[in-house]
Amino acid sequence: MEKLSIVKIGGNIIEDEESLNAFLKLFSNLEGKKILVHGGGKRATHMASKLGIESKMIKGRRITDAETLEVITMVYGGLVNKNVVAKLQALNTDAIGLTGADVNSIKSDRRPVKEIDFGFVGDVKEVAHNSIDKLIQADFTPVFCAITHDGNGQLLNTNADTITSQVAVGMSNLYETSIYYCFELNGVLRDINDKNSVVKHIDSKLYKELLEQGIIADGMLPKLENCFDALKNGVNNINMGNTSMLTQANDNFTTITL
């Protein structure tokens, strides 16, 4: 099977022009077929504030009412996505910017109301891997923002980490898929106060041990749960670290396998 890399960047990279330019240069030099997924929450919060719209968060998760969805669609699908695509074109990477609604690529269900009504938030239920592959086979590099749709005309705000893992699972029907989660840290750390205490390889056995020791906790917990779910559903390996893990020169990051 041919290899496919799915790379996700967070809001902190998007917010900083210098970091974004440096990352996109690394991404464009990444060999083989690839897909980019990005968020943009900080930019959306800033834009909402300028428009006089209050951003509501519960336990770090955004409540997406109708007004907020309009801002997110403008910021994620427009401002951020097209800026990234234009920069990639300048680096000779023929990118195409997408939401999950484009070519019906990612369908979601609106999250059911339990204790909290998250509003127009989607949980991914279906990835059209053959449609996405048509773009890849045409030598385009898909760039997905964190928006999906329900198939009935409704756009939905959707977690970018989840989009990344679900797209990777879908594409694993056709490719040997690897995920790269790029963030500020060097990887999963044994000691949060020591940036060099990277756990270089985590498998199911070590994962349980790190959970018991409380080393994997807080925000890293759902990330790792997501990772092992993707690995059990066909993804080959998952890598976590700063953007330099996309180069051959850096081996100081975390690789996760079953």
C-alpha positions as a LaTeX table, in Angstrom:
\begin{tabular}{lrrr}
\hline
Residue & $x$ (\AA) & $y$ (\AA) & $z$ (\AA) \\
\hline
Met1 & 0.00 & 0.00 & 0.00 \\
Glu2 & 1.15 & 3.53 & $-0.81$ \\
Lys3 & 1.80 & 5.83 & 2.16 \\
Leu4 & $-0.35$ & 8.83 & 3.06 \\
Ser5 & 0.49 & 11.40 & 5.76 \\
Ile6 & $-2.30$ & 13.29 & 7.54 \\
Val7 & $-0.92$ & 16.33 & 9.38 \\
Lys8 & $-2.84$ & 18.44 & 11.90 \\
Ile9 & $-1.80$ & 21.91 & 13.10 \\
Gly10 & $-3.31$ & 23.77 & 16.01 \\
Gly11 & $-4.31$ & 27.37 & 16.56 \\
Asn12 & $-1.03$ & 28.52 & 18.11 \\
Ile13 & 0.85 & 27.80 & 14.85 \\
Ile14 & $-1.90$ & 29.47 & 12.80 \\
Glu15 & $-1.85$ & 32.57 & 15.03 \\
Asp16 & 1.86 & 33.21 & 14.57 \\
Glu17 & 2.80 & 34.18 & 11.00 \\
Glu18 & 6.44 & 33.16 & 11.38 \\
Ser19 & 5.55 & 29.75 & 12.88 \\
Leu20 & 2.93 & 29.16 & 10.17 \\
Asn21 & 5.35 & 29.99 & 7.34 \\
Ala22 & 8.04 & 27.73 & 8.83 \\
Phe23 & 5.55 & 24.87 & 9.26 \\
Leu24 & 4.14 & 25.17 & 5.73 \\
Lys25 & 7.66 & 25.01 & 4.31 \\
Leu26 & 8.22 & 21.73 & 6.21 \\
Phe27 & 4.80 & 20.43 & 5.12 \\
Ser28 & 5.41 & 21.27 & 1.46 \\
Asn29 & 8.76 & 19.42 & 1.61 \\
Leu30 & 7.13 & 16.33 & 3.13 \\
Glu31 & 7.46 & 13.56 & 0.55 \\
Gly32 & 4.57 & 11.53 & $-0.77$ \\
Lys33 & 0.82 & 12.03 & $-0.67$ \\
Lys34 & $-0.51$ & 14.15 & 2.18 \\
Ile35 & $-3.51$ & 15.89 & 3.73 \\
Leu36 & $-3.49$ & 18.91 & 6.06 \\
Val37 & $-6.11$ & 19.56 & 8.77 \\
His38 & $-6.24$ & 22.84 & 10.71 \\
Gly39 & $-8.24$ & 24.47 & 13.47 \\
Gly40 & $-8.40$ & 28.19 & 14.15 \\
Gly41 & $-10.26$ & 28.59 & 17.43 \\
Lys42 & $-8.18$ & 31.50 & 18.72 \\
Arg43 & $-8.67$ & 33.46 & 15.49 \\
Ala44 & $-12.44$ & 32.75 & 15.65 \\
Thr45 & $-12.63$ & 33.96 & 19.26 \\
His46 & $-10.76$ & 37.16 & 18.33 \\
Met47 & $-13.03$ & 37.81 & 15.31 \\
Ala48 & $-16.20$ & 37.12 & 17.34 \\
Ser49 & $-15.01$ & 39.65 & 19.93 \\
Lys50 & $-14.46$ & 42.29 & 17.21 \\
Leu51 & $-18.03$ & 41.65 & 16.02 \\
Gly52 & $-19.40$ & 41.94 & 19.57 \\
Ile53 & $-20.25$ & 38.24 & 19.82 \\
Glu54 & $-19.41$ & 36.56 & 23.13 \\
Ser55 & $-17.55$ & 33.23 & 22.85 \\
Lys56 & $-19.01$ & 30.71 & 25.29 \\
Met57 & $-16.77$ & 27.86 & 26.48 \\
Ile58 & $-17.60$ & 24.99 & 28.82 \\
Lys59 & $-14.71$ & 22.77 & 29.99 \\
Gly60 & $-12.56$ & 24.11 & 27.16 \\
Arg61 & $-15.16$ & 23.31 & 24.50 \\
Arg62 & $-16.89$ & 25.97 & 22.43 \\
Ile63 & $-20.66$ & 26.37 & 22.48 \\
Thr64 & $-21.58$ & 26.97 & 18.83 \\
Asp65 & $-24.81$ & 28.93 & 18.51 \\
Ala66 & $-26.05$ & 30.23 & 15.14 \\
Glu67 & $-24.06$ & 33.49 & 15.36 \\
Thr68 & $-20.88$ & 31.69 & 16.38 \\
Leu69 & $-21.29$ & 29.20 & 13.53 \\
Glu70 & $-21.35$ & 32.12 & 11.07 \\
Val71 & $-18.08$ & 33.45 & 12.51 \\
Ile72 & $-16.47$ & 29.98 & 12.49 \\
Thr73 & $-17.50$ & 29.43 & 8.87 \\
Met74 & $-15.99$ & 32.79 & 7.87 \\
Val75 & $-12.79$ & 32.29 & 9.85 \\
Tyr76 & $-12.08$ & 28.55 & 9.44 \\
Gly77 & $-13.46$ & 28.05 & 5.94 \\
Gly78 & $-12.48$ & 31.47 & 4.61 \\
Leu79 & $-9.76$ & 33.52 & 6.26 \\
Val80 & $-7.58$ & 30.75 & 7.72 \\
Asn81 & $-8.15$ & 28.07 & 5.08 \\
Lys82 & $-7.57$ & 30.29 & 2.06 \\
Asn83 & $-4.54$ & 31.93 & 3.66 \\
Val84 & $-2.98$ & 28.49 & 4.20 \\
Val85 & $-3.85$ & 27.39 & 0.65 \\
Ala86 & $-2.36$ & 30.55 & $-0.88$ \\
Lys87 & 0.87 & 30.11 & 1.10 \\
Leu88 & 1.11 & 26.47 & $-0.02$ \\
Gln89 & 0.67 & 27.50 & $-3.66$ \\
Ala90 & 3.61 & 29.88 & $-3.19$ \\
Leu91 & 5.62 & 26.83 & $-2.06$ \\
Asn92 & 4.62 & 24.85 & $-5.21$ \\
Thr93 & 2.19 & 22.59 & $-3.32$ \\
Asp94 & $-1.05$ & 22.46 & $-5.32$ \\
Ala95 & $-3.48$ & 22.66 & $-2.40$ \\
Ile96 & $-7.27$ & 22.66 & $-2.38$ \\
Gly97 & $-9.12$ & 24.09 & 0.63 \\
Leu98 & $-12.12$ & 22.11 & 1.89 \\
Thr99 & $-14.83$ & 21.80 & 4.49 \\
Gly100 & $-16.46$ & 18.43 & 5.06 \\
Ala101 & $-19.35$ & 19.60 & 2.86 \\
Asp102 & $-17.10$ & 19.84 & $-0.23$ \\
Val103 & $-17.42$ & 16.73 & $-2.42$ \\
Asn104 & $-19.56$ & 15.40 & 0.48 \\
Ser105 & $-16.26$ & 14.38 & 2.10 \\
Ile106 & $-17.09$ & 14.35 & 5.85 \\
Lys107 & $-20.60$ & 13.90 & 7.24 \\
Ser108 & $-21.40$ & 14.39 & 10.91 \\
Asp109 & $-24.34$ & 14.06 & 13.27 \\
Arg110 & $-25.21$ & 17.07 & 15.38 \\
Arg111 & $-24.08$ & 16.26 & 18.91 \\
Pro112 & $-27.10$ & 15.19 & 21.00 \\
Val113 & $-28.02$ & 17.33 & 24.01 \\
Lys114 & $-27.17$ & 15.61 & 27.29 \\
Glu115 & $-26.05$ & 17.78 & 30.21 \\
Ile116 & $-24.82$ & 20.49 & 27.83 \\
Asp117 & $-26.24$ & 21.76 & 24.53 \\
Phe118 & $-23.13$ & 22.38 & 22.42 \\
Gly119 & $-25.25$ & 23.81 & 19.59 \\
Phe120 & $-24.10$ & 23.32 & 16.01 \\
Val121 & $-21.31$ & 20.88 & 16.83 \\
Gly122 & $-20.77$ & 17.71 & 14.79 \\
Asp123 & $-19.53$ & 14.22 & 15.63 \\
Val124 & $-18.05$ & 12.57 & 12.53 \\
Lys125 & $-20.00$ & 9.57 & 11.25 \\
Glu126 & $-18.82$ & 9.10 & 7.66 \\
Val127 & $-15.72$ & 9.90 & 5.57 \\
Ala128 & $-16.02$ & 9.60 & 1.78 \\
His129 & $-12.52$ & 8.21 & 1.25 \\
Asn130 & $-13.04$ & 7.57 & $-2.48$ \\
Ser131 & $-14.04$ & 11.22 & $-3.10$ \\
Ile132 & $-11.02$ & 12.50 & $-1.17$ \\
Asp133 & $-8.81$ & 10.06 & $-3.07$ \\
Lys134 & $-9.98$ & 11.49 & $-6.42$ \\
Leu135 & $-8.44$ & 14.82 & $-5.35$ \\
Ile136 & $-5.23$ & 13.12 & $-4.19$ \\
Gln137 & $-4.97$ & 11.10 & $-7.41$ \\
Ala138 & $-5.33$ & 14.37 & $-9.35$ \\
Asp139 & $-2.18$ & 15.55 & $-7.48$ \\
Phe140 & $-4.05$ & 17.99 & $-5.24$ \\
Thr141 & $-3.23$ & 18.29 & $-1.53$ \\
Pro142 & $-6.50$ & 18.55 & 0.47 \\
Val143 & $-6.50$ & 21.15 & 3.26 \\
Phe144 & $-9.45$ & 20.56 & 5.61 \\
Cys145 & $-10.73$ & 23.12 & 8.08 \\
Ala146 & $-12.68$ & 22.10 & 11.20 \\
Ile147 & $-16.15$ & 22.21 & 9.60 \\
Thr148 & $-18.29$ & 19.26 & 8.50 \\
His149 & $-21.95$ & 18.94 & 7.46 \\
Asp150 & $-24.98$ & 16.76 & 8.24 \\
Gly151 & $-26.01$ & 15.98 & 4.64 \\
Asn152 & $-29.15$ & 18.12 & 5.01 \\
Gly153 & $-27.61$ & 21.52 & 4.37 \\
Gln154 & $-26.38$ & 22.21 & 7.89 \\
Leu155 & $-22.71$ & 23.04 & 8.55 \\
Leu156 & $-21.28$ & 21.86 & 11.88 \\
Asn157 & $-18.29$ & 22.96 & 13.95 \\
Thr158 & $-16.17$ & 19.82 & 14.45 \\
Asn159 & $-13.06$ & 19.08 & 16.51 \\
Ala160 & $-9.98$ & 19.19 & 14.24 \\
Asp161 & $-8.22$ & 16.34 & 16.10 \\
Thr162 & $-11.28$ & 14.15 & 15.50 \\
Ile163 & $-11.46$ & 15.11 & 11.82 \\
Thr164 & $-7.78$ & 14.15 & 11.52 \\
Ser165 & $-8.20$ & 10.72 & 13.08 \\
Gln166 & $-11.45$ & 9.93 & 11.23 \\
Val167 & $-10.05$ & 11.00 & 7.85 \\
Ala168 & $-6.99$ & 8.81 & 8.55 \\
Val169 & $-9.23$ & 5.86 & 9.42 \\
Gly170 & $-11.26$ & 6.38 & 6.24 \\
Met171 & $-8.19$ & 6.70 & 4.04 \\
Ser172 & $-6.65$ & 3.56 & 5.59 \\
Asn173 & $-8.99$ & 1.63 & 3.26 \\
Leu174 & $-6.72$ & 2.80 & 0.43 \\
Tyr175 & $-3.36$ & 3.77 & 1.98 \\
Glu176 & $-0.94$ & 3.03 & 4.78 \\
Thr177 & $-1.86$ & 6.07 & 6.86 \\
Ser178 & 0.26 & 7.98 & 9.38 \\
Ile179 & $-0.98$ & 10.88 & 11.51 \\
Tyr180 & 1.21 & 13.80 & 12.64 \\
Tyr181 & $-0.26$ & 15.93 & 15.43 \\
Cys182 & 1.87 & 19.10 & 15.50 \\
Phe183 & 1.74 & 21.20 & 18.66 \\
Glu184 & 3.97 & 23.22 & 21.00 \\
Leu185 & 5.41 & 20.33 & 23.04 \\
Asn186 & 8.11 & 17.94 & 21.83 \\
Gly187 & 5.74 & 15.00 & 22.35 \\
Val188 & 4.15 & 13.15 & 25.27 \\
Leu189 & 6.25 & 14.13 & 28.31 \\
Arg190 & 7.04 & 12.05 & 31.43 \\
Asp191 & 7.48 & 15.31 & 33.32 \\
Ile192 & 5.41 & 18.29 & 32.17 \\
Asn193 & 8.09 & 20.63 & 33.56 \\
Asp194 & 10.87 & 19.00 & 31.52 \\
Lys195 & 10.35 & 19.59 & 27.79 \\
Asn196 & 13.04 & 17.02 & 26.95 \\
Ser197 & 11.42 & 14.14 & 28.90 \\
Val198 & 9.78 & 12.81 & 25.72 \\
Val199 & 8.32 & 9.29 & 25.72 \\
Lys200 & 9.55 & 8.28 & 22.27 \\
His201 & 7.34 & 5.23 & 21.76 \\
Ile202 & 4.01 & 4.33 & 23.32 \\
Asp203 & 2.21 & 1.04 & 22.69 \\
Ser204 & $-0.95$ & $-0.33$ & 24.37 \\
Lys205 & 1.01 & $-1.80$ & 27.31 \\
Leu206 & 2.98 & 1.37 & 28.11 \\
Tyr207 & $-0.17$ & 3.45 & 27.58 \\
Lys208 & $-1.90$ & 1.59 & 30.46 \\
Glu209 & 1.16 & 2.09 & 32.68 \\
Leu210 & 1.33 & 5.83 & 31.93 \\
Leu211 & $-2.39$ & 6.14 & 32.69 \\
Glu212 & $-1.95$ & 4.39 & 36.04 \\
Gln213 & 1.02 & 6.63 & 36.88 \\
Gly214 & $-1.04$ & 9.74 & 36.04 \\
Ile215 & 1.50 & 10.81 & 33.41 \\
Ile216 & $-1.20$ & 10.86 & 30.74 \\
Ala217 & $-3.88$ & 13.13 & 32.19 \\
Asp218 & $-5.97$ & 16.26 & 31.56 \\
Gly219 & $-5.95$ & 17.45 & 27.92 \\
Met220 & $-3.64$ & 14.64 & 26.81 \\
Leu221 & $-6.19$ & 12.01 & 27.89 \\
Pro222 & $-8.79$ & 12.51 & 25.11 \\
Lys223 & $-5.97$ & 12.97 & 22.56 \\
Leu224 & $-4.48$ & 9.56 & 23.41 \\
Glu225 & $-7.91$ & 7.87 & 23.57 \\
Asn226 & $-8.55$ & 9.23 & 20.08 \\
Cys227 & $-5.17$ & 7.89 & 18.92 \\
Phe228 & $-5.73$ & 4.31 & 20.09 \\
Asp229 & $-9.24$ & 4.33 & 18.63 \\
Ala230 & $-7.74$ & 5.32 & 15.24 \\
Leu231 & $-5.00$ & 2.65 & 15.49 \\
Lys232 & $-7.60$ & $-0.04$ & 16.23 \\
Asn233 & $-9.49$ & 1.06 & 13.10 \\
Gly234 & $-6.71$ & 0.81 & 10.53 \\
Val235 & $-4.30$ & 3.73 & 11.05 \\
Asn236 & $-0.66$ & 2.56 & 10.87 \\
Asn237 & 1.02 & 4.92 & 13.33 \\
Ile238 & 0.52 & 8.27 & 15.03 \\
Asn239 & 3.19 & 10.86 & 15.80 \\
Met240 & 2.99 & 13.74 & 18.27 \\
Gly241 & 5.48 & 16.57 & 18.65 \\
Asn242 & 6.54 & 19.97 & 17.41 \\
Thr243 & 6.63 & 20.75 & 13.70 \\
Ser244 & 10.28 & 19.71 & 13.29 \\
Met245 & 9.20 & 16.04 & 13.51 \\
Leu246 & 8.32 & 16.41 & 9.82 \\
Thr247 & 12.06 & 16.52 & 9.08 \\
Gln248 & 14.47 & 13.59 & 9.00 \\
Ala249 & 16.77 & 15.50 & 11.38 \\
Asn250 & 14.45 & 15.26 & 14.41 \\
Asp251 & 13.73 & 11.97 & 16.18 \\
Asn252 & 12.75 & 13.54 & 19.53 \\
Phe253 & 8.98 & 13.07 & 19.33 \\
Thr254 & 6.39 & 10.47 & 20.33 \\
Thr255 & 5.29 & 7.65 & 18.02 \\
Ile256 & 2.18 & 5.71 & 19.03 \\
Thr257 & 1.40 & 2.19 & 17.78 \\
Leu258 & $-0.73$ & $-0.72$ & 18.98 \\
\hline
\end{tabular}
